[in-house]
């Protein structure tokens, strides 16, 4: 079986397997964790079938760093929250809940396309573009991890109940975690691009395009902005916050604001 097709099958199968106990026990503790685990499993399998050259090791390390960080954070968060409100009205319905899990498996497949193509290369190279990609990936991971932790701590304080976060790097961007996530997969694409052959560059490009589109225009920023506007849209202080702080990409002015 073609390795790319194999990654799709494995990504879907893992999520179907994890869906079963999640549906039976109506638990949300497996949902996000399985997402991170699927990335790790596919990456490890890809590395084991590769020539295990330096680039392959770098790609594996980067994916595992991202997966371990995300999986650990989500495990801690769901254990504190007990449930994920995203699945209210979904976890009780077999096909509706299954659809989410299937889409999650498909998402892993698409997001990992660049890494998967890298593992297929017999003689991968490392160029200045690869180094730039590593820097972008690591910086994105650091931004995402910092944003997640700052918001987790903020929301954990009773005095902040019902408030929006305007602390730390959230003073520079309203969605810094999404900025970091997009940087991660753009960085991964840059890491592997010099090694890709033929039209692989175009197929691999679907990875960052997909995650950027998903976060900016589908289920990320739009949903959170709609929810925030519903809660605080008439609040003058929130209107001022939205005016001063960009949605995703920080500006020199918002960075200066965050440093004050």
JOUR-V552997 format. One record per backbone hydrogen bond with DSSP energy under -0.5 kcal/mol. NH is the residue of the N-H (numbers start at 0). CO is the residue of the C=O. Records with the same first field share a line. If there is no record, write none. Layout:
NH = CO / CO
This chain:
5 = 1
6 = 2
7 = 3
8 = 4
9 = 5
10 = 6
11 = 7
12 = 8
13 = 9
14 = 10
15 = 11
16 = 12
17 = 13
18 = 14
19 = 15
20 = 16
21 = 17
22 = 18
23 = 19
24 = 20
26 = 21
31 = 27
33 = 29
34 = 30
35 = 31
36 = 32
37 = 33
38 = 34
39 = 35
40 = 36
41 = 37
42 = 38
43 = 39
44 = 40
45 = 41
46 = 42
47 = 43
48 = 44
49 = 45 / 46
50 = 120
56 = 52
57 = 53
58 = 54
59 = 55
60 = 56
61 = 57
62 = 58
63 = 59
64 = 60
65 = 61
66 = 62
67 = 63
68 = 64
69 = 65
70 = 66
71 = 67
72 = 68
73 = 69
74 = 70
75 = 71
76 = 72
77 = 73
78 = 74
79 = 75
80 = 76
81 = 77
82 = 80
84 = 82
86 = 83
87 = 84
89 = 86
90 = 86
92 = 89
93 = 91
96 = 92
97 = 93
98 = 94
99 = 95
100 = 96
101 = 97
102 = 98
103 = 99
104 = 100
105 = 101
106 = 102
107 = 103
108 = 104
109 = 105
110 = 106
111 = 107
112 = 109
115 = 111
116 = 112
117 = 113
118 = 114
119 = 115 / 116
120 = 116 / 117
130 = 126
131 = 127
132 = 128
133 = 129
134 = 130
135 = 131
136 = 132
137 = 133
138 = 134
139 = 135
140 = 136
141 = 137
142 = 138
143 = 139
144 = 140
145 = 141
146 = 142
147 = 143
148 = 144
149 = 145
150 = 146
151 = 147
152 = 148
153 = 149
154 = 150
155 = 151
156 = 153
157 = 155
159 = 156
160 = 157
162 = 159
169 = 166
170 = 167
171 = 168
172 = 168
173 = 245
174 = 246
175 = 172
177 = 174
178 = 174
179 = 175
180 = 176
181 = 177
182 = 178
183 = 179
184 = 180
185 = 181
186 = 182
187 = 183
188 = 184
189 = 185
190 = 186
191 = 187
192 = 188
193 = 189
194 = 191
195 = 191 / 192
199 = 196
200 = 197
201 = 198
202 = 198
203 = 199
204 = 200
205 = 202
206 = 203
207 = 203
208 = 204
209 = 205
210 = 206
211 = 207
212 = 208
213 = 209
214 = 210
215 = 211
216 = 212
217 = 212 / 213
218 = 213
219 = 213
220 = 214
223 = 219
224 = 220
225 = 221
226 = 222
227 = 223
228 = 224
229 = 225
230 = 226
231 = 227
232 = 228
234 = 231
235 = 233
238 = 234
239 = 235
240 = 236
241 = 237
242 = 238
243 = 239
244 = 240
245 = 171 / 243
249 = 247
254 = 250
255 = 251
256 = 252
257 = 253
258 = 254
259 = 255 / 256
